[in-house]
Amino acid sequence: MGAPNVSIQHQPGPQKGRIPNVFGQDEKLRIATKQTDPFIIKTSDGYTGFSKDLLEALARKVKFQYELFEAEDHVDSAGNVINGMVYALTSGNASMAVGALEVTADREKVISFSYTIMSSQASILIKKADSTINFFQFLGPFSEGLWLMILVFMLVAGVSLYVMSRYDPTQQGNVQYFDLKESMWYSLNIVLQGSTDYSPQTTSMRAIIAFFWFCVLIIEAAYTANLAAYLTLQQMGDRIKSIYDLAGQTKQKYGVEKDSDIMHFFMKKKEDPYERMWAFMKLKDSEYILSNRSEIIEKVKSGKLAFISDGVTNGYYANQHCGIESIDQNFQSKDYSLGFPRGAPYLDDINKALLELKEGGVLDGLKDRWWAVGRNCTGEDDTLSVGEKTTAELELTNMIGVFIVLATFIGIAIVFDIGERIYRKYKEKKKKQNNVELNTPSDTNTLDNHFLK
C-alpha cells in the first residue's frame, strides 16, 4: 500500500509525566482512528471498543488528554488508496493512531509502530452447516442392501438349522429343540452374541453354526470399525474447512472487503489458488467485493457468501451471531499496533506503558471482554471454530435411534403378551365350556332314564 512522501517534523522531548502535544502543550492530543468492530465502534455518545478502552488505560498510566477523530481514507495522485490513519500521521494531522492498524513493510517506511498488541491471520467467515437430525445413524455404516442381505442370511441360517434338525437322531420323541421358532431364535442369538441353553449335536448342524459364527464375526468387526469412521465423517460433513476447499468448489460463493489488506493480498498473489480465486471474485465484483460490513454479515448469515477477512474481526462477528463461524487459515498473518509519526519521542513511554498493561493482565482482560461479547448461544459450543473442536463426542441425536428401536420392540412385546394372555383366557374359557357340555346329561337321556324306571 503506497503512502505520500511527507516529511515529519520531530517534536521537542516530552515534559515529565505528560506526552507532548504536536499542536501545542495547551491542546489535547489528536488521535486518529477508523471504525472497525470491535476495535473502534461508533455510538451516539462517541466511540467505544477494544482500542478505546486500551487508549483510556494508556491515558491514565502515561497521563495525557486526547480527542479522537475519524480519519477518512486518502487517494493519492496515482490512484492509490491510503489508510486514513496512516495519512493522518504522515500529514501531521495526528500524534497517534488507534484501531485496527496492521503493521506492514510499506507503512513501516513512513510511520512508527508500538509494540505488537495482538497477532492474527486470515479466516473464513461462513454460515454453519445445517444440522439434519438422523435418528437412525447407527444404521449408516452399512447400506440398505447389506442390511437386507444380513437379514436374509440370518433367516437362511435359521431355516437350515430347522431342516437339518428334522433328521437329527438325537432329538427323540416330541422333544424337538430346533423347531422353526427355536431355529430362528438361535440364529438371532448368534447375530446378537447371545446364548441359548442347548446346542446342535450333529456334525452337519455344527458345521452350519461354525461358519455362521465366522461370518457374524467379520460382519460385527466391519460394523464397529466403520461406525467410528462414519460418525466422524457425519460431524465433518461437507463443510468448508480451508481456502483450498473454497477454491475447489463452485456452490459456495466467496468474497472480500473492498480495499482491505486481504483484497490486496489476493490481487498481488500469483500462486494457485489465490490467483484463481481473485479472478473469480473480479467476475462479479459488485457481489463479491463489498464495502458495507452489515451487508456482508447478512449475506454470510443467509449462506450467500463466505467472507475472507482477518481472523480477529471474523472471530468477533462469529461470537455476535450464533449461526456463523470463523475458520482460521494459515496465510496472511499480521500484527496490530498503535501508530505514530516517524521518530515520535514519546513512543518509548507508550511502549513501556503497553508492557506494563500486558504484564498486569489488563491487555488480556480487554481482549476477553470484547471478543467474548455475544457469546450467548445456548445448547452447543456455537462460538468454537472448527479448529477448536478437539473431540468428536456423540450427542443424543446420534444414538436416539437405538432407543427408538428398543422402545418399538418393547411395545411389540407388550402387544404380543397382551394377545397371548387374551388368547390363553379364551382357550381356558372354551375348555371349561366343553367340559360343562360333556358333564351335563342331554334331555333324551333324561327321558329314557325316566321311562326305564
C-alpha positions as CSV (number, residue, x, y, z in Angstrom):
1,M,0.0,0.0,0.0
2,G,1.5,3.3,-1.1
3,A,1.8,6.5,1.0
4,P,2.7,10.1,0.2
5,N,6.2,11.2,0.8
6,V,5.5,13.6,3.7
7,S,8.3,14.8,6.0
8,I,7.5,14.5,9.7
9,Q,9.0,17.2,11.9
10,H,10.2,15.9,15.2
11,Q,8.6,17.5,18.3
12,P,10.5,18.5,21.4
13,G,11.1,15.9,24.1
14,P,8.3,15.1,26.5
15,Q,7.8,17.0,29.7
16,K,7.8,14.9,32.8
17,G,4.6,12.9,33.2
18,R,3.0,14.2,30.1
19,I,3.1,13.3,26.4
20,P,4.0,16.4,24.4
21,N,1.3,17.6,22.0
22,V,2.3,18.2,18.5
23,F,-0.2,21.0,18.2
24,G,0.8,22.9,21.4
25,Q,1.1,22.0,25.0
26,D,-2.2,23.5,25.9
27,E,-4.2,21.5,23.5
28,K,-5.5,17.9,23.6
29,L,-3.6,15.1,21.8
30,R,-5.3,14.5,18.5
31,I,-5.6,10.8,17.8
32,A,-6.8,9.3,14.5
33,T,-9.0,6.3,14.3
34,K,-11.2,4.3,12.0
35,Q,-14.3,2.3,12.6
36,T,-13.6,-1.5,12.7
37,D,-15.5,-3.8,15.0
38,P,-14.6,-4.4,17.8
39,F,-11.6,-2.2,17.8
40,I,-13.5,1.1,17.4
41,I,-17.3,1.2,17.4
42,K,-19.1,4.5,16.9
43,T,-22.1,5.1,19.1
44,S,-24.4,8.1,19.8
45,D,-22.2,9.0,22.7
46,G,-18.9,8.9,20.9
47,Y,-16.7,5.8,20.5
48,T,-16.3,2.5,22.3
49,G,-14.4,-0.7,21.6
50,F,-11.2,-2.5,22.4
51,S,-8.9,0.2,21.2
52,K,-10.9,2.9,23.0
53,D,-10.6,1.0,26.3
54,L,-6.9,0.5,25.6
55,L,-6.4,4.2,25.0
56,E,-8.2,5.1,28.2
57,A,-5.8,2.7,30.1
58,L,-2.8,4.3,28.4
59,A,-4.1,7.9,29.1
60,R,-4.4,7.1,32.9
61,K,-1.0,5.4,33.0
62,V,1.0,8.0,31.0
63,K,-1.3,10.9,32.0
64,F,-2.4,12.7,28.8
65,Q,-5.6,14.0,27.4
66,Y,-6.8,13.3,23.9
67,E,-9.5,13.8,21.4
68,L,-10.5,11.1,18.8
69,F,-11.3,11.9,15.3
70,E,-12.2,9.6,12.4
71,A,-9.7,9.7,9.6
72,E,-11.0,9.2,6.1
73,D,-9.0,7.2,3.6
74,H,-7.0,9.2,1.1
75,V,-6.5,8.7,-2.6
76,D,-3.2,9.9,-4.0
77,S,-2.4,11.3,-7.4
78,A,-1.6,7.8,-8.7
79,G,-5.0,6.5,-7.6
80,N,-3.6,4.5,-4.6
81,V,-5.9,4.3,-1.6
82,I,-4.0,5.2,1.6
83,N,-5.4,4.2,5.0
84,G,-6.9,7.2,6.7
85,M,-5.0,6.7,10.0
86,V,-1.7,6.4,8.1
87,Y,-2.3,9.5,6.1
88,A,-3.3,11.5,9.2
89,L,0.1,10.6,10.8
90,T,2.2,11.3,7.7
91,S,0.4,14.6,7.0
92,G,0.9,15.9,10.6
93,N,-2.8,15.9,11.5
94,A,-2.5,13.3,14.3
95,S,0.0,12.4,17.0
96,M,-1.2,8.8,17.4
97,A,-3.4,6.3,15.6
98,V,-5.5,3.6,17.4
99,G,-7.7,1.0,15.9
100,A,-7.3,-2.0,13.5
101,L,-3.9,-0.7,12.3
102,E,-1.9,-3.5,10.8
103,V,1.9,-3.5,10.7
104,T,3.2,-3.7,7.1
105,A,6.5,-3.1,5.4
106,D,5.2,-0.2,3.4
107,R,3.7,1.5,6.4
108,E,6.9,1.0,8.4
109,K,8.7,3.2,5.9
110,V,6.5,6.3,6.7
111,I,5.3,5.8,10.3
112,S,6.4,4.2,13.5
113,F,4.6,1.4,15.4
114,S,4.4,0.5,19.0
115,Y,4.9,-3.0,20.4
116,T,2.5,-5.6,19.0
117,I,-0.9,-5.5,20.7
118,M,-2.2,-8.7,19.1
119,S,-1.5,-11.1,16.2
120,S,-3.9,-12.6,13.7
121,Q,-4.3,-14.4,10.5
122,A,-6.8,-14.8,7.8
123,S,-10.1,-16.7,8.3
124,I,-13.2,-17.7,6.5
125,L,-16.5,-16.4,8.0
126,I,-19.2,-18.8,6.8
127,K,-22.7,-19.9,7.7
128,K,-22.7,-23.0,9.9
129,A,-23.8,-26.2,8.2
130,D,-27.5,-27.0,8.8
131,S,-27.6,-30.0,11.1
132,T,-30.0,-32.6,9.8
133,I,-31.2,-34.9,12.5
134,N,-31.0,-38.6,11.6
135,F,-32.4,-40.7,14.4
136,F,-31.0,-43.9,12.7
137,Q,-27.4,-43.0,12.3
138,F,-26.4,-46.4,13.8
139,L,-27.6,-47.9,10.5
140,G,-25.3,-45.7,8.5
141,P,-22.2,-47.8,8.4
142,F,-23.9,-50.4,6.2
143,S,-26.0,-49.8,3.1
144,E,-29.7,-50.8,2.9
145,G,-28.7,-53.7,0.6
146,L,-26.2,-55.0,3.1
147,W,-28.7,-54.8,6.0
148,L,-31.2,-56.7,3.8
149,M,-28.6,-59.3,3.0
150,I,-27.7,-59.8,6.7
151,L,-31.4,-60.3,7.4
152,V,-31.7,-62.9,4.6
153,F,-28.5,-64.5,5.8
154,M,-30.0,-64.9,9.3
155,L,-33.3,-66.3,8.0
156,V,-31.5,-68.8,5.7
157,A,-29.3,-70.0,8.6
158,G,-32.4,-70.4,10.8
159,V,-34.3,-72.4,8.2
160,S,-31.2,-74.5,7.5
161,L,-31.0,-75.4,11.2
162,Y,-34.7,-76.3,11.2
163,V,-34.4,-78.6,8.1
164,M,-31.3,-80.3,9.4
165,S,-32.9,-80.8,12.8
166,R,-35.7,-82.9,11.3
167,Y,-33.1,-85.6,10.5
168,D,-31.3,-85.3,13.8
169,P,-31.5,-88.7,15.6
170,T,-30.6,-87.0,19.0
171,Q,-34.0,-85.3,19.1
172,Q,-36.2,-88.1,20.1
173,G,-40.0,-88.2,20.6
174,N,-41.8,-85.0,20.9
175,V,-38.8,-83.1,22.3
176,Q,-37.5,-81.1,19.3
177,Y,-35.2,-78.3,20.4
178,F,-34.7,-76.9,16.9
179,D,-38.3,-76.4,15.6
180,L,-38.8,-73.5,13.3
181,K,-39.3,-70.9,16.0
182,E,-36.3,-72.0,18.1
183,S,-34.1,-72.3,15.0
184,M,-34.8,-68.6,14.2
185,W,-34.2,-67.7,17.8
186,Y,-30.9,-69.5,17.8
187,S,-29.8,-67.7,14.6
188,L,-30.8,-64.3,16.1
189,N,-28.8,-65.1,19.2
190,I,-25.7,-65.7,17.3
191,V,-26.0,-62.4,15.4
192,L,-26.6,-60.5,18.7
193,Q,-23.9,-62.5,20.6
194,G,-26.5,-64.0,22.9
195,S,-26.6,-67.5,24.3
196,T,-29.0,-70.5,24.4
197,D,-29.4,-73.5,26.7
198,Y,-28.9,-76.0,24.0
199,S,-26.6,-76.6,21.0
200,P,-26.8,-78.8,18.0
201,Q,-25.3,-82.3,18.2
202,T,-24.9,-83.5,14.6
203,T,-21.8,-82.6,12.6
204,S,-23.8,-81.1,9.8
205,M,-25.6,-78.6,12.1
206,R,-22.4,-77.8,13.9
207,A,-20.7,-77.0,10.6
208,I,-23.5,-74.6,9.8
209,I,-23.2,-72.9,13.2
210,A,-19.4,-72.7,12.9
211,F,-19.4,-70.9,9.6
212,F,-22.3,-68.8,10.7
213,W,-20.3,-67.6,13.7
214,F,-17.3,-66.8,11.4
215,C,-19.4,-64.7,9.1
216,V,-21.0,-62.9,12.1
217,L,-17.5,-62.2,13.5
218,I,-16.5,-60.5,10.2
219,I,-19.7,-58.5,10.0
220,E,-19.5,-57.2,13.5
221,A,-15.8,-56.2,13.2
222,A,-16.6,-54.4,10.0
223,Y,-19.5,-52.6,11.5
224,T,-17.6,-51.5,14.6
225,A,-14.7,-50.1,12.5
226,N,-17.0,-48.4,10.0
227,L,-19.2,-46.9,12.7
228,A,-16.4,-44.8,14.1
229,A,-15.4,-43.5,10.7
230,Y,-19.0,-42.9,9.7
231,L,-19.8,-40.8,12.8
232,T,-16.6,-38.7,12.3
233,L,-17.5,-38.0,8.7
234,Q,-21.0,-37.1,9.7
235,Q,-19.7,-34.5,12.1
236,M,-17.3,-33.1,9.5
237,G,-19.9,-33.2,6.7
238,D,-19.3,-31.2,3.5
239,R,-18.3,-28.1,5.4
240,I,-15.7,-25.7,4.0
241,K,-12.6,-26.0,6.2
242,S,-9.9,-24.4,4.2
243,I,-9.2,-21.9,1.4
244,Y,-8.5,-24.9,-0.8
245,D,-11.9,-26.3,-0.1
246,L,-13.4,-22.9,-1.0
247,A,-11.4,-22.7,-4.3
248,G,-12.2,-26.3,-5.3
249,Q,-16.0,-25.9,-5.4
250,T,-18.5,-23.6,-7.2
251,K,-21.6,-23.8,-4.9
252,Q,-20.4,-21.6,-2.1
253,K,-19.6,-18.0,-3.3
254,Y,-16.9,-16.1,-1.5
255,G,-15.7,-12.5,-1.3
256,V,-13.5,-9.9,0.4
257,E,-13.9,-6.4,1.7
258,K,-13.1,-3.6,-0.8
259,D,-9.6,-2.0,-0.4
260,S,-8.8,-4.3,2.6
261,D,-5.4,-5.9,3.1
262,I,-6.9,-9.3,2.2
263,M,-8.1,-7.9,-1.1
264,H,-4.7,-6.5,-1.9
265,F,-3.2,-9.9,-0.9
266,F,-5.3,-11.7,-3.5
267,M,-4.6,-9.0,-6.1
268,K,-0.8,-9.4,-5.7
269,K,-0.6,-13.2,-5.2
270,K,0.3,-15.1,-8.3
271,E,0.0,-18.6,-6.9
272,D,-2.8,-21.0,-7.0
273,P,-5.5,-21.0,-5.6
274,Y,-5.2,-17.3,-4.7
275,E,-4.9,-16.0,-8.3
276,R,-7.8,-18.2,-9.4
277,M,-10.0,-17.1,-6.5
278,W,-9.2,-13.4,-7.3
279,A,-10.2,-14.0,-10.9
280,F,-13.5,-15.5,-9.7
281,M,-14.2,-12.5,-7.4
282,K,-13.5,-10.0,-10.1
283,L,-16.1,-11.6,-12.4
284,K,-18.9,-10.1,-10.2
285,D,-17.0,-7.6,-8.0
286,S,-20.3,-5.9,-7.1
287,E,-21.4,-9.1,-5.4
288,Y,-18.1,-10.5,-4.1
289,I,-16.0,-7.4,-3.3
290,L,-18.1,-5.4,-0.8
291,S,-17.5,-2.4,1.4
292,N,-20.6,-2.5,3.7
293,R,-19.9,-4.7,6.7
294,S,-23.6,-5.0,7.6
295,E,-24.4,-6.2,4.1
296,I,-21.5,-8.7,4.3
297,I,-22.7,-10.2,7.6
298,E,-26.3,-10.6,6.3
299,K,-25.0,-12.4,3.2
300,V,-22.9,-14.7,5.4
301,K,-25.8,-15.4,7.7
302,S,-28.0,-16.3,4.7
303,G,-25.4,-18.6,3.2
304,K,-24.9,-16.5,0.1
305,L,-21.3,-15.6,0.8
306,A,-18.2,-16.9,2.6
307,F,-16.3,-13.8,3.8
308,I,-12.5,-14.0,3.7
309,S,-11.0,-11.5,6.1
310,D,-8.9,-11.0,9.2
311,G,-9.4,-13.7,11.9
312,V,-9.7,-11.2,14.7
313,T,-12.6,-9.4,13.1
314,N,-14.3,-12.5,11.8
315,G,-14.0,-14.1,15.3
316,Y,-15.8,-11.1,16.8
317,Y,-18.7,-11.5,14.3
318,A,-18.9,-15.2,14.8
319,N,-19.3,-14.6,18.6
320,Q,-22.0,-12.0,17.8
321,H,-24.1,-14.3,15.6
322,C,-24.7,-17.9,16.6
323,G,-25.4,-19.0,13.0
324,I,-22.0,-18.3,11.6
325,E,-18.5,-19.5,12.4
326,S,-14.9,-18.3,11.8
327,I,-12.5,-20.9,10.4
328,D,-8.8,-19.9,10.8
329,Q,-6.4,-20.2,7.9
330,N,-2.7,-20.4,7.6
331,F,-2.0,-17.4,5.5
332,Q,-1.9,-13.6,5.7
333,S,-0.5,-13.4,9.3
334,K,-0.5,-9.9,10.6
335,D,0.2,-7.9,13.8
336,Y,-1.8,-5.0,15.2
337,S,-0.1,-2.0,16.8
338,L,-0.6,1.7,17.6
339,G,0.7,4.1,15.0
340,F,2.9,7.2,15.5
341,P,4.7,9.8,13.3
342,R,8.2,8.7,12.4
343,G,10.6,9.5,15.2
344,A,7.9,10.4,17.8
345,P,9.8,11.0,21.0
346,Y,7.0,9.7,23.2
347,L,6.9,6.2,21.6
348,D,9.1,4.7,24.3
349,D,6.8,5.9,27.0
350,I,3.8,4.3,25.2
351,N,5.7,1.1,24.7
352,K,6.7,1.0,28.4
353,A,3.0,1.5,29.4
354,L,1.9,-1.2,27.0
355,L,4.3,-3.7,28.5
356,E,3.1,-2.8,32.0
357,L,-0.5,-3.3,30.9
358,K,0.4,-6.6,29.3
359,E,2.2,-7.9,32.4
360,G,-0.6,-6.8,34.6
361,G,-3.2,-8.7,32.6
362,V,-5.0,-5.6,31.6
363,L,-4.4,-6.2,27.9
364,D,-5.7,-9.8,28.0
365,G,-8.7,-8.7,30.1
366,L,-9.6,-6.2,27.4
367,K,-9.3,-8.9,24.7
368,D,-11.5,-11.3,26.7
369,R,-14.1,-8.5,27.2
370,W,-14.5,-7.6,23.6
371,W,-14.1,-10.9,21.9
372,A,-16.4,-12.6,24.4
373,V,-19.3,-10.2,23.7
374,G,-22.2,-12.0,22.2
375,R,-21.3,-15.5,23.5
376,N,-24.9,-16.2,24.4
377,C,-25.6,-19.2,22.2
378,T,-27.2,-22.0,24.2
379,G,-27.3,-25.7,23.7
380,E,-24.0,-26.1,21.9
381,D,-20.5,-24.7,21.6
382,D,-21.5,-22.3,18.9
383,T,-18.6,-19.9,19.4
384,L,-15.9,-22.6,18.8
385,S,-14.3,-22.6,15.4
386,V,-13.7,-25.9,13.5
387,G,-10.1,-26.0,14.6
388,E,-11.0,-25.6,18.3
389,K,-13.2,-28.7,18.5
390,T,-10.8,-31.4,19.6
391,T,-13.3,-34.2,20.4
392,A,-16.0,-35.9,18.4
393,E,-18.4,-36.5,21.2
394,L,-21.7,-38.2,20.4
395,E,-25.0,-36.4,21.1
396,L,-28.3,-37.9,22.0
397,T,-29.5,-37.4,18.4
398,N,-26.6,-39.6,17.2
399,M,-27.9,-42.7,19.1
400,I,-31.5,-42.0,19.8
401,G,-32.5,-44.4,17.0
402,V,-31.2,-47.3,19.1
403,F,-33.6,-46.3,21.9
404,I,-36.4,-45.9,19.4
405,V,-35.8,-49.4,18.2
406,L,-35.7,-50.7,21.8
407,A,-38.9,-48.9,22.7
408,T,-40.6,-50.1,19.5
409,F,-39.8,-53.8,20.2
410,I,-40.8,-53.4,23.9
411,G,-44.1,-52.1,22.6
412,I,-44.4,-55.0,20.2
413,A,-43.6,-57.4,23.0
414,I,-46.2,-55.9,25.2
415,V,-48.8,-56.2,22.4
416,F,-47.9,-59.9,21.9
417,D,-48.0,-60.5,25.6
418,I,-51.5,-59.0,25.9
419,G,-52.5,-61.0,22.8
420,E,-51.2,-64.2,24.3
421,R,-53.0,-63.6,27.6
422,I,-56.3,-62.9,25.8
423,Y,-55.8,-66.0,23.7
424,R,-55.0,-68.1,26.7
425,K,-58.0,-66.9,28.6
426,Y,-60.2,-67.6,25.6
427,K,-58.8,-71.1,25.3
428,E,-59.4,-71.7,29.0
429,K,-62.9,-70.4,28.8
430,K,-63.6,-72.6,25.7
431,K,-62.2,-75.6,27.5
432,K,-64.4,-75.0,30.5
433,Q,-67.5,-74.7,28.3
434,N,-66.6,-78.0,26.6
435,N,-66.1,-79.7,29.9
436,V,-69.5,-78.5,31.1
437,E,-71.2,-79.7,28.0
438,L,-69.7,-83.1,28.4
439,N,-70.7,-83.4,32.1
440,T,-74.3,-82.2,31.5
441,P,-76.8,-85.1,30.5
442,S,-78.9,-84.5,27.4
443,D,-82.7,-84.2,27.5
444,T,-83.1,-87.5,25.5
445,N,-81.0,-89.4,28.0
446,T,-83.1,-88.0,30.9
447,L,-86.4,-89.1,29.3
448,D,-85.0,-92.6,28.6
449,N,-83.9,-93.0,32.2
450,H,-87.4,-91.8,33.4
451,F,-89.3,-94.5,31.3
452,L,-86.8,-97.2,32.2
453,K,-87.7,-96.6,35.8
